Each structure stands twice: as C-alpha cells, then as structure tokens.
C-alpha cells in the first residue's frame, strides 16, 4: 500500500496520537492530583467534567480560528497554550489552592483543546491522497485503541513519582505534538465554486448522526459493563473479558476495512450496530453479550471511517477544521448521553437508544441518492 510509504502520514499519525494522549490521561491524572492535594477524589471527577464541557464549548470556535490562521500554524500555537495551561494547573495545585481555583484553571486548556482534533483531521486531508484516505482513517482508528488503553497506564506509572507528575507529563506531550504538526502537504484539485465555502449542513447531518450513534452505543456498552455482567451472575472481574472482546473486535474491524481498501456502504455497519445492540439488550447469556459486543466493535472503526471520509467530501476546504471539530463534538455528546442513559435507565433499555440512533441514521441514508453513500474503490 502506498500509505505505508507516506512519511507525511506517519508524522501526522504520531502528532495526532500525542495530541490525543493528554485527553486519555486526564481522568486518572486529575483524580490522582486532587486526591493528593485536597483529599477528594470526587474533585478530580468534577474537574474532568469541567474540562470536557470546556472542550465542547470551545471546539467549533477554535476550529473556525484554525481555518482562518491555517491549521498547521494554529495547531502549533494552540498546543503550546494547552501545555502552558497544564503546567500552570500542576504548579498551582501543588501550592494548595482552593478547589474553585483548580476547577477554573481546568477551563482554559479545555477551551483551546476542543478544536485540536478537528485541526489535525483537516491536515490529514492534505497529507494523504484521496485514494489513501479511507485506509489512513482506519489505520488511525486502530492506533487510537492503543492510545486509549495506554493513557491511564502511563498515569499509573508516572504517579509513583508524585501526584503532579502525570499532569506535567500531559503538558510535555502537548509540546511534543506541537513539534510534530505536519508541514508538507499533497496537492488536491481545488474546490470549484464559491458556494462550496458554506458548510452544507443538511448533507452532513446523516454522517454527523452516524458518529453520534457510534458514541451513544459505545458509551452505553462501556459504562454499563458492570451491570451487564452482573445481570449474568458473573463476578465483577468478568468485565475484563468483555473489554478485551470489544477492543479486539474494534481493531479487527478497522484492520479488515483498511485491507479491503473501499469506503463501503455504511448501512451495513449500521445494521451491525442494530443487531449487536439488540443482542446485548436482550440478555441472551454470554453468547448474546459477547456476540453483540463483538459485532458492535467490528462495525465501529468502519462506520467512523466512512463517516469521516464522506464528511471530508462535503466540507469546504477552508472550513474543515470547524466542520471536523463539530463532528467530534457531536460524537462526544453521544458518549455523554450514553453514560447518562446507563445512570437513569434499566440496563436492558439503555442500549436500545443506540439502536434507535443507528436506525434513524440508516433511514437518512436510504433517503439519499446512492452516489452520496459510497465513493470509488481505493487502489493499493
């Protein structure tokens, strides 16, 4: 595959994984910090909630700013600001300040960080060719699984050196990501009309709703693992089995999608969400739980990739950071609502909301012209 020989892609990949790493470290890092400095692990949870809320508020404005100044230049500056904010947070926490000050200091880096993923995703569009893009997105999804697992493990290791060390490490990682922002780009055909400079919201809605469905169903499964396992009469430690199956299936789905080299029909992946979600909800024993989780995992990477590729086709070049920032925010809202569903609904009912979202997305895509659903095959 030509993607494997694209050095620009691997530089982008390393940069974007470093950009994501602080977010995966933050929940445990904030908890370790506040437990040691204030005696309250709950404050760490509140701080994380404030950080996420700030990210969601700042995502679209930050993405719009990146489009104006240029994603490459803007990302380097904003990652430096995030690092400065995290350095300040660690220093002030070590000095023993009131809880409200710590919460307030979590807001600035969150506001700036909100649009960084969208900025990096817009750079991918000019780092790889159109033919390489589907594989690039799916390979990135595979690597992301390792970052998600590696973030908390890194915090646990660093925390042995001091409670503020993980937050300081988050700042250092942000600076390293700033150094790896891609500069070299590939040439694409220019967009043809001025009208294309407006984001076609109606055309983007099905793909945004698809990403929302991924977040909603995945968070329902991940947050609800304990009650789902307890419903089967199994010990709490059995949740590890389900996590391994979900992660392995997600990596396998992305790998198969990358190897096939075609965008594919998203309605197939949505059907997998529907069947898998119903199997998890129905309480069909271990076979139903593991089979449903595996099917959801297999379809997660491909659905995210096909949504991402189609959004890129729709977004104007000069508004891609803003558009992708909105997409990541929509997906994050799905994760949040899925977590809320587990907290307020019976365990069997919560996954059905993800199933419903997948059905609605599928209905939207059925109503669209066939040419809007797929793209040409990718050559090796």
Short mmCIF file of the C-alpha atoms (twelve columns), coordinates in Angstrom:
data_MODEL
# 
_entry.id   MODEL 
# 
loop_
_atom_site.group_PDB 
_atom_site.id 
_atom_site.type_symbol 
_atom_site.label_atom_id 
_atom_site.label_alt_id 
_atom_site.label_comp_id 
_atom_site.label_asym_id 
_atom_site.label_seq_id 
_atom_site.Cartn_x 
_atom_site.Cartn_y 
_atom_site.Cartn_z 
_atom_site.pdbx_PDB_model_num 
ATOM 1   C CA . UNK A 1   0.000   0.000   0.000  1 
ATOM 2   C CA . UNK A 2   1.271   3.468   -0.845 1 
ATOM 3   C CA . UNK A 3   0.092   4.683   2.569  1 
ATOM 4   C CA . UNK A 4   2.820   2.669   4.298  1 
ATOM 5   C CA . UNK A 5   5.451   4.591   2.331  1 
ATOM 6   C CA . UNK A 6   3.931   8.004   3.059  1 
ATOM 7   C CA . UNK A 7   6.262   9.542   5.646  1 
ATOM 8   C CA . UNK A 8   3.980   12.561  5.970  1 
ATOM 9   C CA . UNK A 9   1.159   10.325  7.172  1 
ATOM 10  C CA . UNK A 10  3.289   8.727   9.871  1 
ATOM 11  C CA . UNK A 11  4.429   12.141  11.085 1 
ATOM 12  C CA . UNK A 12  0.761   13.204  11.193 1 
ATOM 13  C CA . UNK A 13  -0.164  9.981   12.976 1 
ATOM 14  C CA . UNK A 14  2.481   10.429  15.675 1 
ATOM 15  C CA . UNK A 15  1.440   14.048  16.149 1 
ATOM 16  C CA . UNK A 16  -2.269  13.289  16.425 1 
ATOM 17  C CA . UNK A 17  -1.714  10.401  18.860 1 
ATOM 18  C CA . UNK A 18  0.382   12.694  21.073 1 
ATOM 19  C CA . UNK A 19  -2.387  15.279  20.824 1 
ATOM 20  C CA . UNK A 20  -4.941  12.695  21.965 1 
ATOM 21  C CA . UNK A 21  -2.819  11.220  24.752 1 
ATOM 22  C CA . UNK A 22  -3.420  14.015  27.323 1 
ATOM 23  C CA . UNK A 23  -7.199  13.544  26.979 1 
ATOM 24  C CA . UNK A 24  -6.895  9.825   27.755 1 
ATOM 25  C CA . UNK A 25  -4.565  10.594  30.678 1 
ATOM 26  C CA . UNK A 26  -6.714  13.379  32.132 1 
ATOM 27  C CA . UNK A 27  -9.411  11.419  34.074 1 
ATOM 28  C CA . UNK A 28  -6.938  9.469   36.194 1 
ATOM 29  C CA . UNK A 29  -4.340  12.273  36.271 1 
ATOM 30  C CA . UNK A 30  -6.848  14.782  37.667 1 
ATOM 31  C CA . UNK A 31  -8.092  12.255  40.213 1 
ATOM 32  C CA . UNK A 32  -4.557  11.471  41.399 1 
ATOM 33  C CA . UNK A 33  -3.756  15.182  41.632 1 
ATOM 34  C CA . UNK A 34  -6.833  16.234  43.613 1 
ATOM 35  C CA . UNK A 35  -6.744  13.215  45.909 1 
ATOM 36  C CA . UNK A 36  -3.180  14.041  46.926 1 
ATOM 37  C CA . UNK A 37  -3.579  17.816  47.182 1 
ATOM 38  C CA . UNK A 38  -7.128  18.199  48.543 1 
ATOM 39  C CA . UNK A 39  -8.018  14.734  49.799 1 
ATOM 40  C CA . UNK A 40  -11.009 14.485  47.450 1 
ATOM 41  C CA . UNK A 41  -11.054 12.103  44.504 1 
ATOM 42  C CA . UNK A 42  -14.520 13.463  43.649 1 
ATOM 43  C CA . UNK A 43  -12.981 16.838  42.835 1 
ATOM 44  C CA . UNK A 44  -10.952 15.114  40.134 1 
ATOM 45  C CA . UNK A 45  -14.165 13.850  38.569 1 
ATOM 46  C CA . UNK A 46  -15.706 17.299  38.670 1 
ATOM 47  C CA . UNK A 47  -12.531 18.798  37.185 1 
ATOM 48  C CA . UNK A 48  -12.699 16.293  34.314 1 
ATOM 49  C CA . UNK A 49  -16.341 17.190  33.693 1 
ATOM 50  C CA . UNK A 50  -15.414 20.895  33.602 1 
ATOM 51  C CA . UNK A 51  -12.549 20.147  31.207 1 
ATOM 52  C CA . UNK A 52  -14.828 18.194  28.842 1 
ATOM 53  C CA . UNK A 53  -17.524 20.870  28.976 1 
ATOM 54  C CA . UNK A 54  -14.916 23.491  28.089 1 
ATOM 55  C CA . UNK A 55  -13.716 21.339  25.176 1 
ATOM 56  C CA . UNK A 56  -17.244 21.071  23.787 1 
ATOM 57  C CA . UNK A 57  -17.876 24.806  24.144 1 
ATOM 58  C CA . UNK A 58  -14.568 25.733  22.536 1 
ATOM 59  C CA . UNK A 59  -14.487 23.106  19.761 1 
ATOM 60  C CA . UNK A 60  -16.257 24.958  16.939 1 
ATOM 61  C CA . UNK A 61  -14.850 28.463  17.683 1 
ATOM 62  C CA . UNK A 62  -11.347 27.017  17.954 1 
ATOM 63  C CA . UNK A 63  -11.820 25.069  14.732 1 
ATOM 64  C CA . UNK A 64  -13.020 28.223  12.991 1 
ATOM 65  C CA . UNK A 65  -9.926  30.077  14.210 1 
ATOM 66  C CA . UNK A 66  -7.678  27.292  12.925 1 
ATOM 67  C CA . UNK A 67  -9.274  27.601  9.498  1 
ATOM 68  C CA . UNK A 68  -8.556  31.336  9.469  1 
ATOM 69  C CA . UNK A 69  -4.918  31.238  10.549 1 
ATOM 70  C CA . UNK A 70  -4.091  27.922  8.880  1 
ATOM 71  C CA . UNK A 71  -4.301  24.541  10.677 1 
ATOM 72  C CA . UNK A 72  -0.543  23.878  10.714 1 
ATOM 73  C CA . UNK A 73  0.439   27.224  12.233 1 
ATOM 74  C CA . UNK A 74  -2.599  27.362  14.513 1 
ATOM 75  C CA . UNK A 75  -2.157  23.853  15.913 1 
ATOM 76  C CA . UNK A 76  1.442   24.503  16.937 1 
ATOM 77  C CA . UNK A 77  0.432   27.681  18.783 1 
ATOM 78  C CA . UNK A 78  -2.647  26.197  20.438 1 
ATOM 79  C CA . UNK A 79  -0.872  23.060  21.607 1 
ATOM 80  C CA . UNK A 80  1.722   25.334  23.223 1 
ATOM 81  C CA . UNK A 81  -1.113  27.186  25.007 1 
ATOM 82  C CA . UNK A 82  -2.598  23.890  26.215 1 
ATOM 83  C CA . UNK A 83  0.812   22.888  27.561 1 
ATOM 84  C CA . UNK A 84  1.178   26.225  29.368 1 
ATOM 85  C CA . UNK A 85  -2.269  25.814  30.928 1 
ATOM 86  C CA . UNK A 86  -1.470  22.317  32.169 1 
ATOM 87  C CA . UNK A 87  1.906   23.424  33.577 1 
ATOM 88  C CA . UNK A 88  0.106   26.201  35.475 1 
ATOM 89  C CA . UNK A 89  -2.550  23.802  36.766 1 
ATOM 90  C CA . UNK A 90  0.062   21.385  38.118 1 
ATOM 91  C CA . UNK A 91  2.072   24.178  39.745 1 
ATOM 92  C CA . UNK A 92  -0.913  25.822  41.398 1 
ATOM 93  C CA . UNK A 93  -2.334  22.514  42.639 1 
ATOM 94  C CA . UNK A 94  0.970   21.716  44.315 1 
ATOM 95  C CA . UNK A 95  0.774   25.068  46.108 1 
ATOM 96  C CA . UNK A 96  -2.509  24.115  47.774 1 
ATOM 97  C CA . UNK A 97  -5.172  26.488  46.426 1 
ATOM 98  C CA . UNK A 98  -8.971  26.395  46.924 1 
ATOM 99  C CA . UNK A 99  -10.999 23.865  44.960 1 
ATOM 100 C CA . UNK A 100 -12.723 26.515  42.845 1 
ATOM 101 C CA . UNK A 101 -9.365  27.796  41.625 1 
ATOM 102 C CA . UNK A 102 -8.419  24.320  40.416 1 
ATOM 103 C CA . UNK A 103 -11.732 23.988  38.590 1 
ATOM 104 C CA . UNK A 104 -11.286 27.416  37.000 1 
ATOM 105 C CA . UNK A 105 -7.776  26.535  35.813 1 
ATOM 106 C CA . UNK A 106 -9.103  23.444  34.024 1 
ATOM 107 C CA . UNK A 107 -11.225 25.647  31.745 1 
ATOM 108 C CA . UNK A 108 -8.594  27.468  29.586 1 
ATOM 109 C CA . UNK A 109 -6.723  24.358  28.351 1 
ATOM 110 C CA . UNK A 110 -10.080 22.683  27.732 1 
ATOM 111 C CA . UNK A 111 -11.361 25.582  25.644 1 
ATOM 112 C CA . UNK A 112 -8.222  25.602  23.495 1 
ATOM 113 C CA . UNK A 113 -8.007  21.801  23.194 1 
ATOM 114 C CA . UNK A 114 -11.567 21.478  21.909 1 
ATOM 115 C CA . UNK A 115 -10.726 22.137  18.259 1 
ATOM 116 C CA . UNK A 116 -7.349  20.417  18.061 1 
ATOM 117 C CA . UNK A 117 -8.675  17.060  16.847 1 
ATOM 118 C CA . UNK A 118 -10.618 18.838  14.119 1 
ATOM 119 C CA . UNK A 119 -7.485  20.743  13.121 1 
ATOM 120 C CA . UNK A 120 -5.421  17.577  12.888 1 
ATOM 121 C CA . UNK A 121 -8.168  15.845  10.896 1 
ATOM 122 C CA . UNK A 122 -8.245  18.746  8.423  1 
ATOM 123 C CA . UNK A 123 -4.483  18.371  7.960  1 
ATOM 124 C CA . UNK A 124 -4.930  14.692  7.117  1 
ATOM 125 C CA . UNK A 125 -6.906  15.804  4.056  1 
ATOM 126 C CA . UNK A 126 -3.778  17.493  2.678  1 
ATOM 127 C CA . UNK A 127 -1.286  14.934  3.990  1 
ATOM 128 C CA . UNK A 128 -2.581  11.876  2.112  1 
ATOM 129 C CA . UNK A 129 -4.158  11.486  -1.305 1 
ATOM 130 C CA . UNK A 130 -7.864  10.853  -1.821 1 
ATOM 131 C CA . UNK A 131 -7.049  7.227   -2.651 1 
ATOM 132 C CA . UNK A 132 -5.126  6.763   0.599  1 
ATOM 133 C CA . UNK A 133 -7.697  8.477   2.812  1 
ATOM 134 C CA . UNK A 134 -10.018 5.552   3.743  1 
ATOM 135 C CA . UNK A 135 -7.064  3.399   4.746  1 
ATOM 136 C CA . UNK A 136 -5.439  6.304   6.582  1 
ATOM 137 C CA . UNK A 137 -8.549  6.866   8.701  1 
ATOM 138 C CA . UNK A 138 -8.994  3.182   9.520  1 
ATOM 139 C CA . UNK A 139 -5.307  2.672   10.432 1 
ATOM 140 C CA . UNK A 140 -5.611  5.718   12.676 1 
ATOM 141 C CA . UNK A 141 -8.621  4.126   14.401 1 
ATOM 142 C CA . UNK A 142 -6.540  1.023   15.146 1 
ATOM 143 C CA . UNK A 143 -3.729  3.052   16.679 1 
ATOM 144 C CA . UNK A 144 -6.233  5.063   18.714 1 
ATOM 145 C CA . UNK A 145 -7.216  1.916   20.622 1 
ATOM 146 C CA . UNK A 146 -3.669  1.706   21.936 1 
ATOM 147 C CA . UNK A 147 -3.702  5.359   22.993 1 
ATOM 148 C CA . UNK A 148 -6.967  4.881   24.885 1 
ATOM 149 C CA . UNK A 149 -5.506  1.978   26.843 1 
ATOM 150 C CA . UNK A 150 -2.038  3.488   27.180 1 
ATOM 151 C CA . UNK A 151 -3.092  6.837   28.668 1 
ATOM 152 C CA . UNK A 152 -4.296  5.522   32.068 1 
ATOM 153 C CA . UNK A 153 -1.413  3.044   32.252 1 
ATOM 154 C CA . UNK A 154 1.072   5.875   31.740 1 
ATOM 155 C CA . UNK A 155 -0.591  7.898   34.505 1 
ATOM 156 C CA . UNK A 156 -0.441  4.954   36.903 1 
ATOM 157 C CA . UNK A 157 3.279   4.617   36.188 1 
ATOM 158 C CA . UNK A 158 4.083   8.330   36.494 1 
ATOM 159 C CA . UNK A 159 2.005   8.807   39.654 1 
ATOM 160 C CA . UNK A 160 4.611   6.833   41.599 1 
ATOM 161 C CA . UNK A 161 6.949   9.827   41.121 1 
ATOM 162 C CA . UNK A 162 4.474   12.386  42.510 1 
ATOM 163 C CA . UNK A 163 0.821   13.418  42.146 1 
ATOM 164 C CA . UNK A 164 1.566   16.373  39.870 1 
ATOM 165 C CA . UNK A 165 3.868   14.427  37.540 1 
ATOM 166 C CA . UNK A 166 1.084   12.995  35.304 1 
ATOM 167 C CA . UNK A 167 -0.325  16.491  34.644 1 
ATOM 168 C CA . UNK A 168 3.171   17.785  33.915 1 
ATOM 169 C CA . UNK A 169 3.620   14.864  31.523 1 
ATOM 170 C CA . UNK A 170 0.390   15.856  29.767 1 
ATOM 171 C CA . UNK A 171 1.910   19.291  29.183 1 
ATOM 172 C CA . UNK A 172 5.136   17.819  27.819 1 
ATOM 173 C CA . UNK A 173 3.186   15.549  25.471 1 
ATOM 174 C CA . UNK A 174 1.251   18.567  24.143 1 
ATOM 175 C CA . UNK A 175 4.538   20.328  23.385 1 
ATOM 176 C CA . UNK A 176 5.845   17.250  21.557 1 
ATOM 177 C CA . UNK A 177 2.638   17.163  19.493 1 
ATOM 178 C CA . UNK A 178 3.216   20.819  18.556 1 
ATOM 179 C CA . UNK A 179 6.642   19.907  17.176 1 
ATOM 180 C CA . UNK A 180 5.145   17.153  15.005 1 
ATOM 181 C CA . UNK A 181 2.395   19.155  13.305 1 
ATOM 182 C CA . UNK A 182 2.747   18.246  9.584  1 
ATOM 183 C CA . UNK A 183 4.101   20.903  7.244  1 
ATOM 184 C CA . UNK A 184 4.335   19.007  3.943  1 
ATOM 185 C CA . UNK A 185 1.072   18.579  2.023  1 
ATOM 186 C CA . UNK A 186 -0.185  16.910  -1.136 1 
ATOM 187 C CA . UNK A 187 -1.952  18.727  -3.946 1 
ATOM 188 C CA . UNK A 188 -5.691  18.261  -4.419 1 
ATOM 189 C CA . UNK A 189 -7.979  19.609  -7.088 1 
ATOM 190 C CA . UNK A 190 -9.319  22.997  -5.956 1 
ATOM 191 C CA . UNK A 191 -12.967 23.266  -4.995 1 
ATOM 192 C CA . UNK A 192 -14.837 24.696  -7.889 1 
ATOM 193 C CA . UNK A 193 -17.362 27.221  -6.651 1 
ATOM 194 C CA . UNK A 194 -17.713 29.927  -4.040 1 
ATOM 195 C CA . UNK A 195 -20.952 28.294  -2.891 1 
ATOM 196 C CA . UNK A 196 -18.921 25.372  -1.602 1 
ATOM 197 C CA . UNK A 197 -17.413 27.642  1.037  1 
ATOM 198 C CA . UNK A 198 -20.613 27.228  3.017  1 
ATOM 199 C CA . UNK A 199 -20.909 24.075  5.079  1 
ATOM 200 C CA . UNK A 200 -23.786 22.021  3.589  1 
ATOM 201 C CA . UNK A 201 -25.390 21.246  6.936  1 
ATOM 202 C CA . UNK A 202 -28.292 19.186  5.584  1 
ATOM 203 C CA . UNK A 203 -25.958 16.929  3.611  1 
ATOM 204 C CA . UNK A 204 -23.671 16.495  6.643  1 
ATOM 205 C CA . UNK A 205 -26.450 15.566  9.079  1 
ATOM 206 C CA . UNK A 206 -26.577 11.803  8.283  1 
ATOM 207 C CA . UNK A 207 -22.824 11.455  8.778  1 
ATOM 208 C CA . UNK A 208 -22.906 13.510  11.971 1 
ATOM 209 C CA . UNK A 209 -25.770 11.366  13.239 1 
ATOM 210 C CA . UNK A 210 -23.752 8.272   12.358 1 
ATOM 211 C CA . UNK A 211 -20.898 9.482   14.568 1 
ATOM 212 C CA . UNK A 212 -23.424 10.322  17.290 1 
ATOM 213 C CA . UNK A 213 -24.733 6.747   17.065 1 
ATOM 214 C CA . UNK A 214 -21.221 5.349   17.496 1 
ATOM 215 C CA . UNK A 215 -20.658 7.439   20.623 1 
ATOM 216 C CA . UNK A 216 -24.084 6.670   22.092 1 
ATOM 217 C CA . UNK A 217 -23.918 2.895   21.657 1 
ATOM 218 C CA . UNK A 218 -20.249 2.522   22.600 1 
ATOM 219 C CA . UNK A 219 -20.546 4.530   25.807 1 
ATOM 220 C CA . UNK A 220 -23.666 2.585   26.781 1 
ATOM 221 C CA . UNK A 221 -21.684 -0.645  26.489 1 
ATOM 222 C CA . UNK A 222 -18.503 0.640   28.124 1 
ATOM 223 C CA . UNK A 223 -20.132 2.432   31.064 1 
ATOM 224 C CA . UNK A 224 -22.708 -0.335  31.534 1 
ATOM 225 C CA . UNK A 225 -20.218 -3.221  31.526 1 
ATOM 226 C CA . UNK A 226 -20.552 -3.907  35.258 1 
ATOM 227 C CA . UNK A 227 -24.367 -4.170  35.391 1 
ATOM 228 C CA . UNK A 228 -24.386 -6.113  32.099 1 
ATOM 229 C CA . UNK A 229 -22.001 -8.696  33.573 1 
ATOM 230 C CA . UNK A 230 -23.778 -8.770  36.930 1 
ATOM 231 C CA . UNK A 231 -27.042 -9.485  35.119 1 
ATOM 232 C CA . UNK A 232 -25.450 -12.768 34.022 1 
ATOM 233 C CA . UNK A 233 -24.492 -13.635 37.602 1 
ATOM 234 C CA . UNK A 234 -20.789 -13.307 36.849 1 
ATOM 235 C CA . UNK A 235 -18.171 -11.686 39.138 1 
ATOM 236 C CA . UNK A 236 -17.159 -8.072  38.555 1 
ATOM 237 C CA . UNK A 237 -13.759 -9.198  37.255 1 
ATOM 238 C CA . UNK A 238 -15.503 -10.701 34.216 1 
ATOM 239 C CA . UNK A 239 -15.859 -7.193  32.776 1 
ATOM 240 C CA . UNK A 240 -12.243 -7.557  31.631 1 
ATOM 241 C CA . UNK A 241 -13.339 -10.299 29.224 1 
ATOM 242 C CA . UNK A 242 -15.908 -8.029  27.600 1 
ATOM 243 C CA . UNK A 243 -13.410 -5.161  27.333 1 
ATOM 244 C CA . UNK A 244 -10.877 -7.429  25.602 1 
ATOM 245 C CA . UNK A 245 -13.519 -8.675  23.154 1 
ATOM 246 C CA . UNK A 246 -14.662 -5.119  22.373 1 
ATOM 247 C CA . UNK A 247 -11.129 -3.790  21.816 1 
ATOM 248 C CA . UNK A 248 -10.022 -6.803  19.772 1 
ATOM 249 C CA . UNK A 249 -13.130 -6.624  17.591 1 
ATOM 250 C CA . UNK A 250 -12.676 -2.886  17.066 1 
ATOM 251 C CA . UNK A 251 -9.055  -3.328  15.964 1 
ATOM 252 C CA . UNK A 252 -10.017 -6.255  13.720 1 
ATOM 253 C CA . UNK A 253 -12.845 -4.280  12.111 1 
ATOM 254 C CA . UNK A 254 -10.556 -1.365  11.313 1 
ATOM 255 C CA . UNK A 255 -7.852  -3.718  10.000 1 
ATOM 256 C CA . UNK A 256 -10.288 -5.508  7.689  1 
ATOM 257 C CA . UNK A 257 -11.655 -2.203  6.464  1 
ATOM 258 C CA . UNK A 258 -8.152  -0.928  5.720  1 
ATOM 259 C CA . UNK A 259 -7.172  -4.150  3.967  1 
ATOM 260 C CA . UNK A 260 -10.281 -4.095  1.776  1 
ATOM 261 C CA . UNK A 261 -9.495  -0.545  0.646  1 
ATOM 262 C CA . UNK A 262 -13.033 0.584   -0.141 1 
ATOM 263 C CA . UNK A 263 -15.290 3.065   1.612  1 
ATOM 264 C CA . UNK A 264 -18.181 0.603   1.625  1 
ATOM 265 C CA . UNK A 265 -21.870 1.006   2.388  1 
ATOM 266 C CA . UNK A 266 -22.418 2.485   5.875  1 
ATOM 267 C CA . UNK A 267 -25.855 0.893   6.091  1 
ATOM 268 C CA . UNK A 268 -24.130 -2.475  6.521  1 
ATOM 269 C CA . UNK A 269 -22.216 -1.191  9.545  1 
ATOM 270 C CA . UNK A 270 -25.343 0.421   10.969 1 
ATOM 271 C CA . UNK A 271 -27.141 -2.907  10.621 1 
ATOM 272 C CA . UNK A 272 -24.337 -4.431  12.700 1 
ATOM 273 C CA . UNK A 273 -24.977 -1.817  15.396 1 
ATOM 274 C CA . UNK A 274 -28.687 -2.651  15.387 1 
ATOM 275 C CA . UNK A 275 -28.208 -6.419  15.643 1 
ATOM 276 C CA . UNK A 276 -25.379 -6.120  18.166 1 
ATOM 277 C CA . UNK A 277 -27.249 -3.624  20.351 1 
ATOM 278 C CA . UNK A 278 -30.366 -5.797  20.414 1 
ATOM 279 C CA . UNK A 279 -28.284 -8.861  21.321 1 
ATOM 280 C CA . UNK A 280 -26.696 -7.006  24.241 1 
ATOM 281 C CA . UNK A 281 -30.048 -5.647  25.399 1 
ATOM 282 C CA . UNK A 282 -31.935 -8.939  25.167 1 
ATOM 283 C CA . UNK A 283 -29.974 -10.707 27.908 1 
ATOM 284 C CA . UNK A 284 -29.187 -13.836 25.881 1 
ATOM 285 C CA . UNK A 285 -26.420 -15.028 28.181 1 
ATOM 286 C CA . UNK A 286 -22.708 -14.844 27.500 1 
ATOM 287 C CA . UNK A 287 -23.188 -15.731 23.843 1 
ATOM 288 C CA . UNK A 288 -25.527 -12.774 23.327 1 
ATOM 289 C CA . UNK A 289 -23.360 -10.335 25.293 1 
ATOM 290 C CA . UNK A 290 -20.013 -11.265 23.733 1 
ATOM 291 C CA . UNK A 291 -21.503 -11.765 20.265 1 
ATOM 292 C CA . UNK A 292 -23.283 -8.413  20.384 1 
ATOM 293 C CA . UNK A 293 -20.233 -6.581  21.723 1 
ATOM 294 C CA . UNK A 294 -18.006 -8.193  19.070 1 
ATOM 295 C CA . UNK A 295 -20.386 -7.158  16.277 1 
ATOM 296 C CA . UNK A 296 -20.532 -3.586  17.571 1 
ATOM 297 C CA . UNK A 297 -16.730 -3.485  17.801 1 
ATOM 298 C CA . UNK A 298 -16.303 -4.834  14.269 1 
ATOM 299 C CA . UNK A 299 -18.549 -2.100  12.864 1 
ATOM 300 C CA . UNK A 300 -17.220 0.814   14.955 1 
ATOM 301 C CA . UNK A 301 -13.994 1.566   13.059 1 
ATOM 302 C CA . UNK A 302 -15.545 1.226   9.574  1 
ATOM 303 C CA . UNK A 303 -18.527 3.417   10.491 1 
ATOM 304 C CA . UNK A 304 -16.282 6.131   11.869 1 
ATOM 305 C CA . UNK A 305 -14.052 5.921   8.804  1 
ATOM 306 C CA . UNK A 306 -16.854 6.078   6.242  1 
ATOM 307 C CA . UNK A 307 -18.460 8.998   8.074  1 
ATOM 308 C CA . UNK A 308 -15.137 10.828  8.216  1 
ATOM 309 C CA . UNK A 309 -14.383 10.292  4.525  1 
ATOM 310 C CA . UNK A 310 -17.832 11.438  3.420  1 
ATOM 311 C CA . UNK A 311 -17.721 14.494  5.666  1 
ATOM 312 C CA . UNK A 312 -14.420 15.472  4.069  1 
ATOM 313 C CA . UNK A 313 -16.036 15.294  0.638  1 
ATOM 314 C CA . UNK A 314 -18.758 17.675  1.801  1 
ATOM 315 C CA . UNK A 315 -16.798 20.184  3.871  1 
ATOM 316 C CA . UNK A 316 -15.288 23.232  2.129  1 
ATOM 317 C CA . UNK A 317 -11.507 23.148  2.288  1 
ATOM 318 C CA . UNK A 318 -11.296 26.376  4.266  1 
ATOM 319 C CA . UNK A 319 -13.817 25.208  6.867  1 
ATOM 320 C CA . UNK A 320 -12.656 21.672  7.503  1 
ATOM 321 C CA . UNK A 321 -11.213 22.311  10.962 1 
ATOM 322 C CA . UNK A 322 -14.514 23.847  12.020 1 
ATOM 323 C CA . UNK A 323 -16.534 21.054  10.424 1 
ATOM 324 C CA . UNK A 324 -14.494 18.226  11.917 1 
ATOM 325 C CA . UNK A 325 -14.483 19.952  15.317 1 
ATOM 326 C CA . UNK A 326 -18.273 19.956  15.145 1 
ATOM 327 C CA . UNK A 327 -18.213 16.261  14.204 1 
ATOM 328 C CA . UNK A 328 -16.028 15.354  17.200 1 
ATOM 329 C CA . UNK A 329 -18.308 17.398  19.473 1 
ATOM 330 C CA . UNK A 330 -21.384 15.583  18.179 1 
ATOM 331 C CA . UNK A 331 -19.720 12.232  18.802 1 
ATOM 332 C CA . UNK A 332 -18.679 13.342  22.306 1 
ATOM 333 C CA . UNK A 333 -22.276 14.324  23.063 1 
ATOM 334 C CA . UNK A 334 -23.269 10.782  22.094 1 
ATOM 335 C CA . UNK A 335 -20.762 9.410   24.597 1 
ATOM 336 C CA . UNK A 336 -22.153 11.710  27.272 1 
ATOM 337 C CA . UNK A 337 -25.789 10.784  26.643 1 
ATOM 338 C CA . UNK A 338 -24.918 7.092   26.606 1 
ATOM 339 C CA . UNK A 339 -23.310 7.419   30.028 1 
ATOM 340 C CA . UNK A 340 -26.376 9.298   31.274 1 
ATOM 341 C CA . UNK A 341 -28.681 6.589   29.905 1 
ATOM 342 C CA . UNK A 342 -26.916 3.933   31.974 1 
ATOM 343 C CA . UNK A 343 -27.332 6.108   35.051 1 
ATOM 344 C CA . UNK A 344 -31.082 6.670   34.742 1 
ATOM 345 C CA . UNK A 345 -32.489 3.733   32.733 1 
ATOM 346 C CA . UNK A 346 -32.764 -0.039  33.251 1 
ATOM 347 C CA . UNK A 347 -29.685 -1.823  31.925 1 
ATOM 348 C CA . UNK A 348 -31.663 -3.658  29.222 1 
ATOM 349 C CA . UNK A 349 -33.217 -0.454  27.879 1 
ATOM 350 C CA . UNK A 350 -30.136 1.786   27.596 1 
ATOM 351 C CA . UNK A 351 -28.520 0.027   24.563 1 
ATOM 352 C CA . UNK A 352 -31.755 0.377   22.610 1 
ATOM 353 C CA . UNK A 353 -31.249 4.141   22.367 1 
ATOM 354 C CA . UNK A 354 -28.057 3.473   20.416 1 
ATOM 355 C CA . UNK A 355 -30.005 1.009   18.260 1 
ATOM 356 C CA . UNK A 356 -32.645 3.674   17.616 1 
ATOM 357 C CA . UNK A 357 -29.989 6.225   16.640 1 
ATOM 358 C CA . UNK A 358 -28.467 3.722   14.189 1 
ATOM 359 C CA . UNK A 359 -31.885 3.057   12.640 1 
ATOM 360 C CA . UNK A 360 -32.532 6.792   12.230 1 
ATOM 361 C CA . UNK A 361 -29.123 7.230   10.562 1 
ATOM 362 C CA . UNK A 362 -29.848 4.315   8.244  1 
ATOM 363 C CA . UNK A 363 -33.210 5.835   7.312  1 
ATOM 364 C CA . UNK A 364 -31.483 9.140   6.470  1 
ATOM 365 C CA . UNK A 365 -29.015 7.364   4.214  1 
ATOM 366 C CA . UNK A 366 -31.709 5.303   2.483  1 
ATOM 367 C CA . UNK A 367 -33.430 8.574   1.592  1 
ATOM 368 C CA . UNK A 368 -30.251 9.930   -0.009 1 
ATOM 369 C CA . UNK A 369 -29.106 9.235   -3.573 1 
ATOM 370 C CA . UNK A 370 -26.934 6.123   -3.869 1 
ATOM 371 C CA . UNK A 371 -23.995 8.152   -5.175 1 
ATOM 372 C CA . UNK A 372 -23.873 10.101  -1.880 1 
ATOM 373 C CA . UNK A 373 -23.314 6.969   0.177  1 
ATOM 374 C CA . UNK A 374 -20.180 5.443   -1.273 1 
ATOM 375 C CA . UNK A 375 -17.015 6.521   -3.017 1 
ATOM 376 C CA . UNK A 376 -14.854 4.774   -5.564 1 
ATOM 377 C CA . UNK A 377 -12.601 1.895   -4.671 1 
ATOM 378 C CA . UNK A 378 -9.119  2.547   -3.356 1 
ATOM 379 C CA . UNK A 379 -6.161  1.221   -5.247 1 
ATOM 380 C CA . UNK A 380 -3.258  -0.397  -3.479 1 
# 
